Amino acid sequence: MSYNRREFLQQLGFGALQLGIISAIPASAWAATLHSGQLPRSSPESQGLSAKNILDFTNAVEADKLNLHSLMILRQGKVVAEGWWAPYGPDMKHTLYSLSKSFTSTAIGLAVAEKKLTVEDKVLSFFPDDKPATVSANLAAMRVKDLLTMSTGHDKDATGRVRESKETNWVKAFLSLPVEHEPGTFFVYNSAATYMLSAIIQKLTGQTLLQFLTPRLFEPLGIDDPDWEVDPNGINTGGWGLRVKTEDIAKFGQLYLQKGEWNGKRILPAAWVEEATRSHIMSKGGSRKPEENDWLQGYGYQFWRCRNGAYRGDGAYGQYCIVMPKEDMVIAITSETGDMQAILDHVWNNILAAVKATGVPADKEIQAQLQKKLTTLALPLTSGTPTSELTAKLNNKSFKVADNSLKVNKVSFEFAKGWCLFRMYDDRGEHLIVNGLGNWKVGLTNLSVMPLKLVLTPVPGEKLTKVAGNGAWVDENTFEMTWRFIETAHYETVTCKFEGDAVQVEFKRSLAILAKTKDARPVLSGKMMA
């Protein structure tokens, strides 16, 4: 008889979502319990890692308030540690932001292997109908390779100018921009360059980047249900916008660590892996000197070189796929942090330090501590108390909201033991968020996540968003909610201040909290309705 991993855990008395290090199960047992889409599991010590250093890493990132959402560590092809900070979980996808770029680069590698193009091909050759009336020598010289290495020749990142152009044809907008430098000679991090790689795939194949990658990469690796944001014409954004699960990030890194092989089959040419992950141009970024800076180690084909002989794909606010060939390790992390270098520092200082040259004796006490830590990870709840003297007065009451740019016309509150239901009405109808009081309540909402995001591009067809809410009375007259949109990197706080029969509702998105800036949305003013 064979079990899948979830059934096996349940047979042993583990909850379906209690993931972490199950030291009681030998590595040999895991091999028989995993379905084809999952990576094998093991203990750190059996793969030559110190559990204490991994425990130190989780404690360090929490002490520094780096707001990690998930962590998965692979050694020798096996998952040795994994954890999700509640309310995030293993079955949830997560926005990757620029970590998406490494997947786009992979699509180009696959297309090159199929002889659909070469990296020396000129960008203009794919878009004869979209080129400007006057073509500069630098634009004419721009190659696919220059898109891959962020050396298009633009003096500044083209992304904002492309997205904010009146031209809805982003390819045409990109090609209309001045190219100040000789392509291949000047590094500027440029998400629009990666978008152009996506547009090239679609132009060549008639398929979106997502459609092209599905049979060639996602299905062989057992990556289920990925989605990708699109431009106004349905072209995948390429440089951002992919969503997959944490284990999918780890699989992607493991594919590269294995030089493009997966389960004995060649997915990606080894030569492409080597070429994509070596330094082609000196990168820029960060404020530290080069020996302390993981943004000054060189740039490949949409991969960053790192210190310690490693390389990575990464995305804004802390999405990482770190590959450490010398140590035979892959680390996948999702987060929302304002200090991406700090997370990498903790990786080098703790996880890299966990690798031991000789065998690691199992310390049952440390194993137990790590297992407990990884299975009870949680982000802080809204601080305060679950009730106030106002609760009874406000229960089932609605407030008429004064005219505002959000077109919100009414809000209401329903309190019960353990939860608060917040309703908001605007020109699109009613929007609900359930908030736990002292815990997270996970549900779906039709509220738009656009105001929270770094880049305002949609996932095709997405009308409902997963959200985890909790709330507390921060004082007798102020009820504050935290809404985590748990398949994005972001959250927001919603502060409701009551005075007499009036309420003020203030929104603050996490990016404004990180940057210590004001949220652009107005404060809503409401009066209690009879």
Secondary structure, DSSP 8 states (H G I E B T S, - for coil): ----HHHHHHHTT--TT--S--TTS-HHHHHHH--TTS--B--TGGGTB-HHHHHHHHHHHHHTT--EEEEEEEETTEEEEEEE-BT--TT--EE-GGGHHHHHHHHHHHHHHTTS--TTSBGGGG-TTTS-SS--HHHHH-BHHHHHTT-SS-SS--HHHHHTSS-S-HHHHHHTS---S-TTS-----HHHHHHHHHHHHHHHSS-HHHHHIIIIITTTT--S-EE-B-TTS-B-SSS-EEE-HHHHHHHHHHHHTTTEETTEESS-HHHHHHHHS--B-----SS-GGG-TTSS-B-SS-EE-GGG-EEEEETTTEEEEEEGGGTEEEEEEE--S-HHHHHHHIIIIIGGGB-SS-----HHHHHHHHHHHHS-B-----SBS--TTHHHHTTEEEEE---TT-EEEEEEEEETTEEEEEEEETTEEEEEEEEESS-EEEEE-S--GGG-SS----TT---EEEEEEEEEEETTEEEEEEE-TTSS-EEEEEEEEETTEEEEEEEEHHHHHHT---SS--EEEEE--
